Amino acid sequence: MSRRIHDGPPLSRDRVLRCAVELADSGGIAALTIRSLADRLGVKPMSVYHHVAGKDEILDGIVDEVFAEIELPAPGGDWRAQLRRRAESARRVLRRHSWAIGLMESRSAPGPATLRHHDAVLGCLRAAGFSVELTAHAYALLDSYIYGFAVQEAALPFDDGGQSAGNVAEAIMEHFPPGAYPHLVEMATEHITKPGYDFGDQFAFGLELILDGLASRL
């Protein structure tokens, strides 16, 4: 059961949403209910309804909270550097809030931080000289890559603080029949199990390929 909070600032919409983000971070979206939220805040469920209309408004709000954490591309300057910074920031934020990956583009009532974020990215591309059509292609491509990588990274059976990728790869290879899967063995022994391997390095490599491709269309 969630720990009840009896002390703290007065209940407000911002406090409700921040608590909802914490609950989702610790237990996933399935753990986020009006009752669990009220219990965490130390209030009755009806008190929560004074600040949010229901679960849909909470989901809209916490998605907006996540968007607010992503660095926006600044007006002017090098568009590649700005979009690279935004993409790297989005990846970090989605690692903190992996539950948000499937919700980021699913809400039909986006909040101000969400709208500000989309507008800034579109503005960066337009200021760089992309046509409206190419801007739409570029934005879809960038977000498909960022969200797709975040999904893959969140599902990996290793993390920075526990099992390493090399240890997991070695454990898997122990069950291979002799001579089987030679290309998997080569990838594991020549790359994944080497000191300093970090799956996250693949993100920067792929992002640069995308930015190179977009630059070639300008």
Residue pairs with C-beta under 8 A, 6 or more apart in sequence:
1 39
2 23
2 36
2 39
2 40
3 40
4 39
4 40
4 42
5 40
5 41
5 42
6 42
7 42
8 15
8 41
8 42
9 15
11 41
11 43
11 47
11 48
11 50
11 51
12 51
13 51
13 52
13 61
15 41
16 37
16 41
16 48
16 51
16 52
16 58
16 61
17 52
17 58
17 61
17 62
17 64
17 65
18 65
19 37
19 40
19 41
20 32
20 37
20 58
20 61
20 62
21 62
21 65
21 66
21 97
22 40
23 31
23 32
23 36
23 37
23 40
24 31
24 32
24 62
24 97
24 99
24 100
25 96
25 97
25 99
28 99
29 59
29 99
29 103
32 55
32 58
33 55
34 45
34 48
34 49
34 54
34 55
34 58
35 45
37 48
37 58
38 44
38 45
38 47
38 48
41 47
41 48
52 58
52 61
56 109
57 109
59 103
59 107
60 107
60 109
60 110
60 111
61 111
62 100
63 100
63 103
63 104
63 107
63 110
63 111
63 114
64 110
64 111
64 112
64 113
64 114
65 113
66 93
66 94
66 97
66 100
66 104
67 104
67 111
67 113
67 114
67 116
67 117
68 113
68 117
69 89
69 93
69 96
69 97
70 86
70 89
70 90
70 93
70 117
71 85
71 86
71 89
72 86
72 116
72 117
72 120
72 121
73 79
73 82
73 83
73 85
73 86
73 120
73 121
73 123
73 124
74 82
75 123
75 124
75 127
76 127
79 124
79 125
79 127
79 128
80 211
80 215
82 124
83 121
83 124
83 125
83 142
83 211
84 207
84 211
86 121
86 124
87 142
87 145
87 146
87 207
88 203
88 204
88 207
90 146
90 150
91 146
91 149
91 150
91 153
91 200
91 203
93 100
94 100
94 101
94 146
94 147
94 150
94 154
95 150
95 153
95 154
98 150
98 154
101 147
101 150
101 151
101 154
104 147
105 143
105 147
107 114
110 118
121 139
121 142
122 135
122 139
125 134
125 135
125 138
125 139
126 132
126 135
128 218
129 218
130 138
130 214
130 217
130 218
134 214
134 217
138 214
141 210
141 214
142 210
145 206
145 207
145 210
149 202
149 203
149 206
153 199
153 200
153 203
156 165
156 199
157 163
157 168
158 164
158 165
158 167
158 168
164 197
165 192
165 193
165 197
165 199
166 188
166 192
166 193
166 194
166 197
169 188
169 192
169 193
170 188
170 193
172 188
173 184
173 185
173 188
176 184
176 185
191 197
